[in-house]
């Protein structure tokens, strides 16, 4: 399952890869409720806290091709209950099947 027509309403289980206009890729594990961001190789792909490491995924607020993705995450920082992660426009959304390499 990939491409247009997918949004947060169908991303209720499984593992999903979301690629953004900056070149970053987000792996969202809806079963484990985790998020991993891999920084893109473009000039507009900023370095963010926890790049390459897991963060607790509390909620997908918005995720649709052509729009920015908004995530509510817990970075496990002292004194910070949660934070919103906003991305550049989503280019693609695909479900990762068992045996697929999530980093690919």
N, C-alpha and C positions, 0 to 999 in steps of 0.2 A: 504494500500500500504506500503510495507516494504521490506528491504533486499537489495540484490545486484541489480544492474541495475538502481538504483536511483542516480541521481546526481543533482547538482544545476540547471540544465536546466529544470527540472520538478518541482522544488520547487518554483513556482512563486506565489502561493496563499495558504491560509490555515495555519495551525499550524503543525510544525514538531518537533519531538524529535530525537536528534542525540546523540548517546552514543559513547564515545571514549575509547581507550585502558587504559587510566588512571582511568576509572570508572566515569568520569564526564559526566553529561547529560546536553545538551544544548536544550532549547526550543526556537525555531525560529518562531515567528509569522510574516508571510509574509504580512498579511493584515494590521497589525498595525506597521510593520517594527520595531519590538523589539526583543531582545535576552535576555534570562535569563540563567545563568550557575549555575548548582548545582554541588558543589564539590563532587568528588567520595570519597570512603572510603579506597582507596588503598594508599600505601606509596608514589606512584608517582603522586598523585593528589595534585598539589600545590594549595595553597590559592591565589586567584586572586582578584583584585579590582572588586567590584560590584558583587561578588558571591551572588546569591540569589536575586539580585536586577536587575531591567531592565536597559538595555543599548539600545541606538538607533542603529538599524541594518541598515547600509548604503548599504552594498552589500555582497553577498556570493561570494567570489572569487573562492573557490574550496570546494566541499563537495562530497566525493565519498568513499564508503566502501573500506577500505584497505589503504587509503591515509590520510594524515593530513588534517583537515578542516582549511581553511583560511577565516576569516571574516574581513570586514572593518566596524568598529564600532565607534560610538561617545559616549565617556564616560562623556561628558559634564563637562570636567575639564577646568578651565580657561587657556587660552593660548594654548590649544591642540585642533586642529581642528578635528582630528580623529586618530585612531590607528588600527593596524592590530592585530587580535587575531589568533594565530596559536595553534592548538591542537595536541594531540597525534593522532595516527591512528584511523580513524572512524571504529567502530565495527558494528553499525547498524543505519539505518535511517528509521523512521516510521512516517506516517502522523497521527496526533491526530484528532480523530473525535469529533464532538460536544458531550458534556457530559462525555468525557474521562477526567481523572485527569491528567493534564500535568506534575505533579510532580511524577507520578507513574513510 
